[in-house]
């Protein structure tokens, strides 16, 4: 077995990765790789996953497993997407401290936000893939979300362009192969803001925080994610005001229902030039001379999204 030099990227990207330090997103670990009948001892990059405690005015509200970067964005976006903050003015200050094996984000918030928080206390820790962990009642899970803007349309090509551009902008995922991303894209599908995290909900919260801090109005574009679109992802996007969410994987039934009631266009299985529109298809502008519309059963729609033919129902 031979010892190789440390990798700069899992996918051998020529882009330099600089200033990689602890508590930023990834770290090197020794691995044994089997590839093309050869064993190699080498260093590889793996994603950081750290317990992040969110404190509001000295009160711990939630502990989430997350990637320890962009934590100020995470705190602000979490507060907005959970309905704790009405806007950025509700967050007076934010301080990130390393505490034992994890990290604590201490926030100084407005009295209105703190009162709202007391009605939404969480009591459990959240896992990386959990968006509703610790909710104390069904009302917290099925919370109402505001209606989104109804007067904006998007070209189907713009959504495809956004998904392709996202992959190119995922610095941490190129390095580790294990990060989700959430991006805000303008009407032409250009990625304007992007955040990554090991948790899909965390990536979206970080994005919402970044949009708020940059004073970019979410209703002027759409959100794209590299995961499935579950109910809490749609809820968070609606709280941010996004009129459309596009996901690389399929949504759940609750996500579709929530998007429908909020007026949000929900697009899933955006890959290889295909997409499936699950809610408010009137928001999508397809080419002026599209191919004949096929009426498909649900299973056939999914099959079509993966490149199979959909037989027209008779």
Secondary structure, 3 states (H helix, E strand, C coil): CEECCCCCCCCCCCCCCCCCCCCCCEEEEEEEEEECCEEEEEEEEEECCEEEEEEECCEEEEEEEECCCCHHHHHHHHHHHCCCCCCHHHEEEEEEEEECCEEEEEEEECHHHHHHHHCCCCCCCECCCCCCCCCCCHHHHCCCCCCCCCCCCEEHHHHHHHHHHHHHHCHHHHHHCCCEEEEEEECCCCEEEEEEECCHHHHHHHHHHHHHHHCCCHHHEEEEECCCECHHHHHHHHHHCCCEEEECCCECHHHHHHHHHHCCEEEEEEECCEEEEEECHHHEECCCCCCCCCCCCHHHHHHHHCCCCCCCCC
